[in-house]
Amino acid sequence: MCSCYLNPVGFPNAGKSSLLAAMSKAQPEIAPYPFTTLHPLVGTLEYRDGFRAVVADVPGLISGAAEGRGRGFDFLRHLERTKALLYIVDAAGVDGRDPLNDLSILVDEIRAYGDSDMLERPALVVANKMDLITDPDLQDEILVAISNTALDCGIQFDGEVHGISAGVTGEGLGDLSSSIRSLVETGEELREEINAAASYDFTF
């Protein structure tokens, strides 16, 4: 059945490769330091009814990627081919980073690249490493703050932030898998509608 590309996008060490490994048969190199992933990796999420979603993991983006910093041109060019984006941030700030600031920078880099149409693509927003945040109230606060930031940035998502633990507990991966399927199905329907409209014969 349907196969569709979805690209996770995030800073180095946000957990993109861990997510791909946890949800598909791909075996990316995973290590707790930046730029472990140097080339795009592809995995396939397979569902029981035969539906498939192809996930292409590009290396992490950094501030200045749209100007070519950190091989940004190469990495952003791969994102141009995708039908949907999955923004992933390290909610626990393991490297001393701020997930809200990281999300804002990711959007700025995507907006600044090319004709900025990538920002209009349907998306999911994921907060990884939630297992490292032990206070439930703090977890809720972080998810709400990330959602508000994503909405302010103009990310095309439904307002829900998926809190997960990709590399340790597997928390939230089942719900995320269902959302990925819904997203790619919607993307395919939109593409079919656009193709049908473009091919319609208006000659009388």
N, C-alpha and C positions, 0 to 999 in steps of 0.2 A: 504493500500500500504506500501511501504518501511518504516521500522523503524530503526533508526541508532543512536548510541551513540555519542554525542559530549560533551566534558568536558570543561567548562570555567576554566582557571587557572589564579590565580592572588594573590596579597597580600591581607591580611585581610582588609576589608573596601574599596576594589577597586570597588565594585558594582556588584559582581557576583550574589548575591541573588536578588538584585533589578532587574537585567536583566532577571533572570529566572522568577520572579513574573510578570514582564511586558510583557513577550512574551509567557507565558504558563499559565495553571490553577494551577500551584503550589503555595503554600502559605508559603514560608519560613519566619522565623523570621528575621526582618530587623531592625537594630539599628546602630547608628553612632559610634560604638566602635568595636575594633578588636575581632575576634573569636566569633562572634554571631552565625555563622554556625559551629557546632561541629560534625555533622554527614552528610554524603552525602545525598543530596536531589535530587529528580528526577521530572522533568516536561516534558511535551510533547508539541512540537510545531505542531499545526494542520493546514494544508493548505486546501483550499476550495475543491481541487480535491481528498481529502482523504490521501494525502501524510502526513507522520508523521516523525518528527525527535525528538528522545528522548535526552534530555539534562540532564546530571547528574552533579550537582554542588557539588564539594568537598570543604571542608574548605580551607581557604587561606593558601598559602605556605609562609614561611619566610626563610631568609638566614640560612643555616645549616639544611634545611629540609632533604637533602639526607643523613645526618648523624643522623637523628632521632629527631632533635630539633623541638619542637612544634608539636609532634606526626607526624613528617614528613614521617616516614616509612608508617604509616597507610594511610595517604592522598595520597602519591605517588603511593602506591599499587593500589588504586582505578583508578588512571589515566592509569595504564597499560592495563585496559580493554577497553579503548576508541578507536574509529576508527579515531577521529580527535580532535584537540585541538583548543580552543579559548582563546588566550592570552588577558587579560584585565588589563589595567592600569588606575590609576586615573590621568587623564591628567592635572587636576587643582592642584594637589599636596595638597589636603585639609589637610592632616596630616603632612604637611611639607616634604613630600617625593618627590623624583625626579623620574618621570615616566620612563625616559631612564635608570636610574640605576636599578629601580625595574624590568624592562623588562630583563635587562642583568642578574640579579640575578635569576629570574625565569628560564631562559634558562640554566644557570649554574647548578641549582639544578636538573633540568630534565635531563641534560646531565650526571650528576654525579651519577644518580640513575640507578641501574641495569646495563644492557648492553647498555644503552643510545639510544636504538632504538626509544624511544618516540619522540625524536627530529626530526625523519624522517617522522613523520606522518603529513598529510596535516593539514593546520591551517588557522585561521583567526586572525587578530590583531585588537583589539578594544581599542579606547581611550574614556573612560567614563567621565562624569561630564563636558562635553564641554560647558554646559549652564553657568558654572561659569567663563568661559573665555570670556569676553565681546568684546575684540578687535579682529576683523576678521583676521587681519594680523598675530596676535599672534597665533590664532587658526591654521592658515595655517602653520606657522613655527613649531608649536608643532607636527602637524600631519606628516610633512616631516621628522622631527628629529626622531620621533618614527619609521617611515618606514625605515629610514636609519639604525637605531640601530637594528631593527628586521632582516634586510637583512644581516647586519654584523654578527649577532649572528647565522645565519644559519636557521632561522625559515622558514618552507616550506609554503610560502604564495605568493600571486600574486603581492605583493608590495603595495596594497591598505590598508590604515588604516581607519577603520570605526569610525568616530567621532559620539558619541551618548550621550544622556542624559537618562539613564535607569530609574532613580527614580523620575524625575521631569517633563520634557517637552515631553519626548518620541522621541526627535529628533534622526533621523537616524535609528530608529528601523525597518522601512519598508525595507530599502535597506539591512540592516543586515540580516533580515529574508530571503530575496531572496538569499543572499550569503551563508547563512547556508544551504539552500536547495541544492544549486549547489554543495557545498562542500560534503555533505553527499551522494548525488547522484554519484559524482565522486569517493568517497571512496567505495561505493558499487560496482561500475563498476570495479574498480581495484581489489577488493576482488574476484569478480567473475572470472576475468581473471587469477588471481593467482591460484584459486581453479581448474579452467579448465586446466591450464598448469600442475598442480601437479597430476591430475588424468588422463592425457593423456597416452595412452598405446603405448609405443615405441617398443613393441614386434612385430617382423616380422615373 
